[in-house]
Amino acid sequence: MGVTVEARNASELRADLLVVPVPEGADAAADGLDERVRARSAQLLSTGEATGEFGSTVVVHLDDDASVQRVAL
């Protein structure tokens, strides 16, 4: 397994897993993400499934046709 860290515009990414840091108390993921990712992130944050708490992680599986297969919040 290889790990690569890059700074890019999120719309240009092709990856198996995208890690998106979410601060505690946030109600949405960072700007610049695909709308599907932002919508799912906002839903998880509003229901409390994702909290942004230190040490907590939620993995979201996206559609097979997405350029990013999973997102970790």
C-alpha positions in Angstrom: 0.0 0.0 0.0 1.3 3.4 -0.9 0.4 6.8 0.6 0.7 10.0 -1.3 0.1 13.5 0.1 -0.5 16.3 -2.4 -2.0 19.7 -2.4 -4.5 20.1 -5.3 -7.8 21.5 -6.2 -10.2 18.7 -5.0 -12.1 18.7 -8.3 -8.8 17.4 -10.0 -8.3 14.4 -7.7 -8.6 10.8 -8.5 -8.1 8.7 -5.4 -9.2 5.6 -3.5 -9.5 7.7 -0.3 -9.6 11.4 0.3 -9.0 12.6 3.9 -10.9 15.8 4.7 -10.2 17.4 8.1 -13.3 18.7 9.8 -12.9 20.8 12.9 -15.1 20.0 15.9 -18.4 22.0 15.7 -18.3 22.4 11.9 -21.5 22.2 10.0 -20.0 21.6 6.6 -16.8 20.3 4.9 -14.3 22.6 3.3 -15.2 24.6 0.2 -13.9 23.4 -3.1 -15.1 19.8 -2.7 -17.4 18.0 -5.0 -21.0 18.9 -4.3 -21.8 15.2 -3.6 -19.1 15.1 -0.9 -20.2 18.4 0.6 -23.8 17.3 0.8 -23.0 13.9 2.4 -20.6 15.5 4.8 -23.2 18.1 5.8 -25.8 15.4 6.4 -23.4 13.4 8.6 -22.4 16.5 10.6 -26.0 17.6 11.1 -27.1 14.2 12.4 -24.0 13.9 14.7 -22.6 10.8 13.0 -19.5 12.9 12.1 -18.4 15.3 14.9 -15.0 16.5 14.0 -13.9 15.3 17.5 -10.2 14.6 17.8 -9.6 10.9 17.1 -12.9 10.2 15.4 -13.3 9.2 11.8 -16.2 8.5 9.5 -15.7 6.9 6.1 -18.2 7.8 3.3 -18.4 5.5 0.3 -19.2 7.3 -2.9 -20.6 6.1 -6.2 -18.5 3.9 -8.4 -18.3 6.6 -11.1 -16.9 9.2 -8.7 -13.3 10.3 -9.1 -12.8 9.7 -5.3 -14.1 6.3 -4.1 -14.2 7.1 -0.3 -13.9 10.2 1.9 -12.7 10.1 5.5 -14.0 12.9 7.7 
